[in-house]
């Protein structure tokens, strides 16, 4: 079951609900996923890419220094 339109602090979420059995008991699992506009999605992607690049640069620089000293 999937429902779109739940709001939490002004952000729209897609809600997925699933009932599973665990140790003989039925448990309802709910997953909320934010629904972004294409512009928000692009901005989030750029931010993530920049963060990954920063981490890569940090370790690439560290490795270059280690190789130069070896």
C-alpha positions in Angstrom: 0.0 0.0 0.0 1.4 3.4 -0.9 0.0 6.8 0.0 1.3 10.2 -1.1 0.5 13.4 0.7 1.5 13.1 4.3 3.1 16.3 5.6 5.7 16.7 8.2 7.1 20.2 8.8 6.0 21.3 5.3 7.7 18.5 3.5 5.6 16.0 1.5 6.3 12.4 2.1 5.3 9.1 0.3 4.2 6.6 2.9 4.6 2.9 2.3 3.0 0.5 4.7 3.6 -3.2 5.0 2.4 -5.8 7.6 5.0 -8.5 8.4 5.0 -11.4 10.9 7.8 -11.5 13.4 8.0 -14.1 16.1 4.3 -14.9 15.6 3.2 -11.3 15.9 2.0 -9.0 13.1 3.9 -5.8 12.9 3.1 -2.8 10.8 6.1 -1.2 9.1 5.8 2.3 7.8 8.4 3.9 5.5 8.3 7.6 4.8 10.2 8.9 1.8 10.4 12.6 0.9 8.9 13.7 -2.4 11.1 16.4 -4.0 10.5 18.6 -7.0 13.0 18.1 -9.8 14.8 21.3 -8.8 15.2 20.0 -5.2 16.3 16.6 -6.4 19.0 18.3 -8.6 20.2 20.5 -5.7 20.4 17.4 -3.4 22.3 15.5 -6.0 24.8 18.4 -6.5 25.3 18.7 -2.7 25.9 14.9 -2.3 28.3 14.9 -5.2 30.3 17.8 -3.7 30.5 16.0 -0.3 31.7 12.8 -2.0 34.3 14.8 -4.0 35.5 16.5 -0.8 36.0 13.1 0.9 37.7 11.7 -2.2 40.1 14.7 -2.3 40.9 14.4 1.4 42.0 10.8 1.0 43.6 11.2 -2.4 45.8 14.1 -1.0 46.7 12.0 2.0 47.7 9.1 -0.2 49.8 11.3 -2.5 51.7 12.6 0.5 52.3 9.1 1.8 53.6 8.0 -1.6 55.8 11.0 -1.9 57.3 10.3 1.5 57.9 6.6 0.9 
